[in-house]
């Protein structure tokens, strides 16, 4: 079985060599095709951080095992890590955080075991990276949460939890504030939950989740979140078990999967052979299980756990009274302990059942979409306009341009209503949102909206617009704060 391997930048080549040496010592039956990705590829002029040959190899093999990679700063290019996940639609980012004996934390010292799996949506949210500056004072980021995208990751989380014997799955969200975007994610969560009645499904607001994770982490099992919130919460969970050096990551898609450590390139220690390879090794172990190499995975993980229990440690953790070892020595200790079983948390030995990756040759981009609910109509528009005038002046100008078909409902600034009611204590910026709804909430056309746009152009620079849609009797837009 052949997989693609990208060594990465900074400490990447060192820790990748350590992990592959451990695989070799355990006679892991894999072949490696090394591919060119990372900062030096950016520097050669490839804006996505990978060569065309690398992309072709990964798409033909279906598995990428990668070291940490750096994105050049100040060159207007996107993160190669995010680009890879999004390009190949690895929609579920699974990160497992467990107590490791030999890695002391406040919880391990208190005898509180931690075993939390974070499943983070990996494609959408603010990680779409769609940003604009509609005025010189206003920066805008678009946040996409889609029903099909949410369904993919939430379905994976429930299926994974069910297969692993989990008891509870929790949705972390901010639907109390972002009622439509996070509200959609939460709605899909409970729709999927109906198919898994044997799992306790509940939800918690993400800030409350963070508080509970640092006070009672043992109460959580599987947690599924949107992209940005999942990124933050997973790093928090890494802190509970000893840091990013113990944070593995699997990016799961229907066609391609990527296994990598969560941590970065650590350029300050690159080339010194002192980096901790544990996170990448745990990611590699997850990859072995994904490929059906269960016996190899258990043998290597048990050896790692035994080594940690024995007090062997790199400089970033462990008993400071005991001398630390370098990257190579740490890997060699694991190799020497192959076949040994730890006192705590030994992994069961299951036979290898290698899975032959399915090679997909797609002719066109998959289109994912849910059933159209029908009964949709446009009943108005939000016009985002640039102005430094007072709200009543903006409103008066808008009222002169509404015509017979539209009525001006509200004017808001940074999401807070400033007309027809508001407060003089509300600080404002030079972009307003003027909401126009049709008289009687009747259906209007895009041509009607373009005519309104044309009239407003006489007084304002219009930065952007958003249609006000209705699905049946349900408004598909939020109210302004204070409206």
N, C-alpha and C positions, 0 to 999 in steps of 0.2 A: 504494500500500500504506500502510495507516494503522497506527501503533503508539501505545501509551499511554506518556506521558512524565510522570514525577514529578520535579520539580526538586530536592527535598530540603531539608534544613535547613543552617544554618551556611554553609559554603563551597559547598554544593550548587548554588544558583542561578547562581553565578559560573562554576563549571567546566562546568555543563550548557550555559550560553550559549556558552562558548568552543567546546565540542564541536559543538554544533548549527551554529555559524557555519562551522566547518570542513566539516561535511557539506554545508551550503548552497553553499559555494564550490566544492565538488567535484560539485555538481549531483546529490547523492544523492536519488533519487526516493522520498521517504517523506513521508507526512503525519503530523502529530503531534496527538494529543488529550491535552492537559495535564490531569492528574488531581490531586486533593487528597489528599495523604498526608503524614504526618510529625508533628512536635511540635505545631505550631499546630492540627492536627486533633485530637490528643489533648486539647489545652487547650479545645477547643470541646465536649468531652464524648463523643467517639467513642472507645470503649475499645480498639478494635483499630487505631487510628491511621490510618484511611482512611474516607472518606465512602461511603455506600452507592452513590452514583453512580460513584465511583472504582472500587469493586469490580466493578460491572456493566460498566463500560467495559473494564477489564482482562480480564475473563472473556469478553467478546465479541470482543476484538481478539487475544488470545493472546500478545501481546508487551508486556513492560513494561521500559522503559529508565529507570532511577532513579538519582538522586543519593543521597548519604549522608543518613541520617535519624537523628534523636535521639529517644530514648525518655525521657519525663520521669522524674526520679528521685523515689522515695519516694511514688509515687501508686498502687502496687499494680498497675501495668499491665505487659503483656508487650512485649518489643521488637517494633516494627512490622516490622523486617527479618526476624526469625525467623518472625513471624506470617505474613507474605506467602509466604515459602518453604514453610511447612508447610500453609497453607490451600490452596495451589494445587499441592501435591505436586511441587515442583521438587526431585526426589530426588537429583540429581547436581549437586554444586557443582564446576565445573571452573575451576581457577586455573593459568594458564600463567606460568612464571617463566623468563625468558631474559636472557642477557647483552646489554646495550644499550651500544653504543659511544658514549662521551660521558658515561656514568654510571659513574664509577670506583668499584670495590670492590677488596677484597684479592684476589679471584679474577681480576678483569679485569686487574689490574696484574701478576699472575703468569702471565697467558696461559692461564688455565683457563676454557674455555667452559662455560656452564650453560644447559641446556635441559630443564627439569623440568616435568611436568604433574601437578598434584595433583588427584585426583578424590576428593572428600569426600562421604560419605553425609550427606544434608541434612535428614532428617526425624526420625530416631529418636534413640537414645542418651539421654544426660542432657538433651538439648535438648527432650525432651518437657516439661520443666519441672514434673514431677509431684513435689511435695515436701510433706512433713508433719513435724510435731514430735510424735512419739508420747509423749515425756516432756519435761519442761522442760530436760533436758540433752542430748537426742538429736534431731538433725535427720536426716531420711531423704530420699534422692532415689532415685526408681525409674529404672532404666536399661533401656530396651527395645531389644533387637536382634531383628528378626524375619527369618525366612527369605525371605518375599516382598520385604520392603524391601531386604534385602541383595542379593537377586537383581537387583532393578531397577538399583541403582547399579553393581554389579560387571559386569553384562551391558553397561551403557553404557560403562564404562571399557574393557573388552576390545574392543568394537565401535569405539569412538573410536580406540584405539591401533592397531587393525588398519587402519582407513581412513587414518590419518595416517602409516603406514609405520614405526611404532615397532617396536623389537626386543625390548624387555623391559618387563614389567609386574610390579610388586612390591606385595604386600599388607603394609601396616604394621598391627601388632596388638599386643595384650597377652594373648594366649591362654595364656601360661604362668601367668598369675595368674587372669584371668577366663575360666576354662576353658569355661564354658557360653556366655556372651554373645559374647565375642571368638572363642571356639571355633566358634560357629555361623557367624560372618562368614567366618572362615578356611576352614571346610568348604565354604561356598558358593563361595568364590573358586576352590578347586581343582576343584569340580564344573564351573564355567563354563570353567576353563582347558582342560579336555579338548576343548572345541569349537573351540579356537584353537591347534592344535599348532605353528603357525608362530611363535608368540610365546613367548619365554622367560618362564615364570611362576615366581616365587619369593616367599618371604615373609621378613620380618624383624621382630623385636620392636621396638616403637616407640621405646624409649629408645636401643637400638642404632642404629636408623634416624637419630635426631637426631644422634648422634655421627658417623655416617658422612656425613651431609649436610653437616656443617660441616668435615669433613676431606677427603672425596672426592666432592663433589657431582656431578662429571662422570660418575660411574658409574651414575647413576639416570636413568630415562626417564619412565615413568608410574608413579605410586604411588597406590594406592587405600586409603582408611582410613575408619574409623567417624567419626562427627560431631565429637565433642570432640577426639579425637586429630588428626583432619584439620584442624580449626581451628588448633590449636597449630602443627602441622608446616607448614601453609601460610604462617603468619606468619613462621616460621623461614626458610622459603625466600625470602620477600620480603626478608628481611635479607641474603640472599646476593647479590641483584641490585640492591640500592640502597635498599630500604625499601618501605613500603606505597604510596608515590607511584607505584610501577611495578608494582602488583599488580592485574590485572584479574580479573573474576569473572563466570562465566556459570552461572546456575541453571537446569538443564534438567529439564523435566517432559514428560509425554506430551501435555498439553493446553496448558500455559502455560509460558513461559520468561521469566526475569528477568535482565537484564544490569545490573551495577552495579560500582562500585569497591569494593575491600575496605576501604579506610580509612574513618575516621569523619568527623564534621562539622567538626572543627577550629575550635571557636567562638572561640578566641583570635585567629584571623586572618580571621574572617568579615567580609565587607564591605570588605576592604582591597585586593582585586584582586591578591593576591600568591600565591594557591594554585596548586599544580602540577596541571594537568588531565590528565596523562598516563595515570594509571590508568583514569579514566573514558573517555578516548579509546580506550585499548586494549580496554576492555569494549565500547565502541560498535563498534569494528572487528570484534570477535568476533560481535557481533549482525548486522552487515552480511553476514558470511560465512554465518551461520546462515540469513539471508533470501535467500541466493543472489546477493547484490550483491558478487561476487568482485572485479571490476575496481575498484569504488569502494574496497573494503577494502584492496586491494594498493596502490593509488595513495596513499591517505591514510597507510597504515603506512610506505611507503617515504619519504614526505615527512617523517613524524615521525622516522624513523631518520636521514635526511639532516640534519634540523635538530639532532638531538642530536649527531651527528658534528661538526657545524659549531661546537659549543661553546655554542649558545644554551641557556640554563638559567634556571629560576626559582631563588629563594633557597634552596631546600631541598637542592640538589645542584649538582654542576658545579665548574668551576675558580673558586675564590674570587678569583683575580687578575683575573678577567673579570667585569664588572658583570652582575648578574642582571637579568632582565626580569620584568615583571608578567604576570598571567594573559592579559590581552588581547594583549599584545605577543608572548607565546609562541605563542598561537593564530594570530596574524597571520603570524608567521614560518613556521609550518607551511603556512598558506594560500599564501604567496609561494613556497614550495618545492614546491608540487604539480606533479607531472610529473618531478621530479628523483629520481635513484636513488642510494641510499647506497653507499659503498664496501664495507661489510660487511653481509651478511645481507639482501640485497635480496629482496623477496618477488616470486614469479612473477606475471605478469599473466595472469589467466584471465578469460574473458568473463563478464559478468553473466548469470545465469540465475535471475531472480527467482522465489522460491517463494511461492505464494499460501498464506497460513496457513489451515489447516483450522479452521473455526469449529465448536466442539463445543457442542451443546445437550444436556447430560446431564439425565436425568430423576431419577436417583438416584445416591447415592455409589457409586463403584466399590469392590468388595470384592476385595482381592488376597489370595490364600491358595494354599498349595501342597497337594499331594495328602496326604490324611490317611493316615498310616502304619498306622493301626489298632492293634489289640492294646494299647490304652492302658488303664491302670488306676491307681487311687489306692491307695497303700500306707501313707499316713501323713500327718502334718502338722507343720509348724513353727509353734509358738505363740510369738509375741513378747510377752513379759510385762514389766510394770514391777515392779521390786523393787530395794531397796537392801540386801537381805540377802546373806549369804555363799552361795557356790555349793552347798555341801552342804545348807544349809537349804532353798534353792529346790528342789533335787533331791528332798529328802525329802518336801516338800509335793506335788510333782508325782507321786512314786511312789505316794502315798496315793490319787491321783485317776485313775490310769491305767485301772483296771478290768481285765477279762479279755482285751479285744480288742487293747490297745496295750501297748507296752513303751517306757520312756524310754531312748533310745539315747545322747544327749549333751545337755549344756547348754553353750552358748557365750555369749561376751560380746564384742561388736564383732568377731565372726567367728572368735574364738579359743576353742578348747575349754577349759572350766574344770572340767568334771565329765564322766565319772568320773575322768579324769586331768587334770592341769593343774599350774600353778605358782603359788605364793603371790606371786610377783613380777609376775604379770599384773595390770596396773591395769584396773579395771572401771568401767562406768557403770551407771546405774539401769535398763538394759533388757537382758534375757536372751532368748536363743532356746532354747526347749526343744523338742527334736526327738523326736516320737513316731512310731515305725514299728509297723505291725501285726505281731502275733505270727505268725511263719512267713512274713512278707511276703505275706500273702494280701490280696485286694482288699477294701477297705472303702468305705463310701458316705459321702456328705457328711452324711447324717443321723447316722452313727456319729461323725463329727468334731464335729458340733454338740453331741452328747451329751457328748463329752470337753470341749468348750469350756464347756458349762454347769457341769460338775463343777469345772473349774479356776477358774471365776469366784468360787467360794467363798473362794479364797485370794489371787487376783491380779486386777489390772486387765490385761486382754488388749488389747494395742495393735493387733495385726494378726495375720493368719495367712497361710500359704502351703501349698498342697497339695503333697504329695510324689508326683509322677507317675512312672510307668514307661511307656516306649514299647517294647513287647516285653521284651527282657532288659536294656534300657538305662535307667539311672537318670537322670531329668531334673532333678537337683538336685546341688549341690556339697556337698562335705564341709567341716566346720569345720576351721580351721587347727589341726593337731595331733591331729585325730581319727583 
